[in-house]
Amino acid sequence: IEVARELKIAKSYLSMIENGIKPVSVELRNRLLKQYGYSPASFKNFRTEDKRAGNIPTRSKLDLLLRRINEEQVEDVFRFVLQKVSTANESTGVGT
């Protein structure tokens, strides 16, 4: 609530940005970075091997990425993960 108030944006809009539902402009991204104590000059995409990328939970990164792809691509990801889980279960004897 405080960040939204400081940036003069609706808290619902900030929530949608944080959850990857709404895109963020470069200008607003830089204001957000400053508000959270980061330098816009040091900003790097979370998908790179930047040290800060490790601070973002993998589930959050995956959730953001899944929202950016179409339903067919989501199904491809699902099948891939299902295959990985099945292979892991077979090698450990889980589910047999």
C-alpha positions as CSV (number, residue, x, y, z in Angstrom):
1,I,0.0,0.0,0.0
2,E,2.8,2.4,0.9
3,V,4.7,1.7,-2.4
4,A,1.6,2.3,-4.4
5,R,0.9,5.5,-2.5
6,E,4.5,6.7,-3.0
7,L,4.3,6.0,-6.7
8,K,0.8,7.5,-7.1
9,I,-0.6,4.3,-8.6
10,A,-3.5,2.1,-7.5
11,K,-2.5,-0.8,-5.2
12,S,-4.5,-3.1,-7.5
13,Y,-2.4,-2.0,-10.5
14,L,0.8,-2.6,-8.5
15,S,-0.4,-6.0,-7.5
16,M,-1.1,-6.9,-11.2
17,I,2.4,-5.7,-12.1
18,E,3.9,-7.8,-9.3
19,N,2.0,-10.9,-10.4
20,G,3.0,-10.5,-14.1
21,I,-0.5,-9.7,-15.2
22,K,0.1,-6.1,-16.3
23,P,3.2,-5.0,-18.2
24,V,5.4,-2.3,-16.7
25,S,6.8,0.7,-18.6
26,V,10.6,1.4,-18.3
27,E,9.8,4.6,-16.5
28,L,7.6,2.9,-13.9
29,R,10.0,0.0,-13.6
30,N,12.8,2.5,-12.7
31,R,10.6,4.2,-10.2
32,L,9.7,0.8,-8.6
33,L,13.4,-0.2,-8.5
34,K,14.3,3.0,-6.7
35,Q,11.3,2.6,-4.3
36,Y,12.6,-0.9,-3.4
37,G,16.2,0.3,-3.0
38,Y,17.7,-0.8,-6.2
39,S,19.6,1.2,-8.8
40,P,17.9,1.2,-12.3
41,A,21.4,1.3,-13.8
42,S,22.1,-2.2,-12.3
43,F,18.8,-3.7,-13.4
44,K,19.1,-7.1,-15.2
45,N,16.4,-9.4,-16.4
46,F,15.6,-12.0,-13.8
47,R,16.1,-14.8,-16.3
48,T,19.8,-14.0,-16.6
49,E,22.5,-15.4,-14.2
50,D,22.5,-12.2,-12.3
51,K,23.2,-12.7,-8.5
52,R,19.8,-11.2,-7.6
53,A,18.0,-13.7,-9.9
54,G,18.7,-16.3,-7.3
55,N,16.6,-14.3,-4.8
56,I,13.5,-14.8,-6.8
57,P,11.8,-18.1,-6.0
58,T,11.8,-20.4,-9.0
59,R,8.1,-21.0,-8.7
60,S,7.5,-17.2,-9.0
61,K,9.7,-17.1,-12.1
62,L,7.9,-20.1,-13.7
63,D,4.5,-18.6,-12.9
64,L,5.4,-15.3,-14.6
65,L,6.8,-17.1,-17.6
66,L,3.7,-19.4,-17.9
67,R,1.5,-16.3,-18.1
68,R,3.4,-15.1,-21.1
69,I,2.9,-18.1,-23.3
70,N,-0.2,-19.5,-25.0
71,E,-2.3,-22.5,-23.9
72,E,-0.6,-24.9,-26.4
73,Q,2.8,-23.9,-25.0
74,V,1.6,-24.3,-21.4
75,E,0.5,-27.9,-22.4
76,D,3.9,-28.6,-23.8
77,V,5.5,-27.4,-20.5
78,F,3.0,-29.6,-18.6
79,R,3.9,-32.7,-20.7
80,F,7.6,-32.0,-20.2
81,V,7.3,-31.7,-16.4
82,L,5.0,-34.7,-16.2
83,Q,7.6,-36.8,-18.1
84,K,10.3,-35.6,-15.7
85,V,8.2,-36.5,-12.7
86,S,7.4,-39.9,-14.1
87,T,11.1,-40.6,-14.9
88,A,12.1,-39.5,-11.4
89,N,9.5,-41.7,-9.8
90,E,10.5,-44.7,-11.9
91,S,14.2,-44.3,-10.9
92,T,13.3,-44.0,-7.2
93,G,10.5,-46.6,-7.2
94,V,7.9,-44.0,-6.1
95,G,4.4,-44.7,-7.3
96,T,5.0,-48.3,-8.3
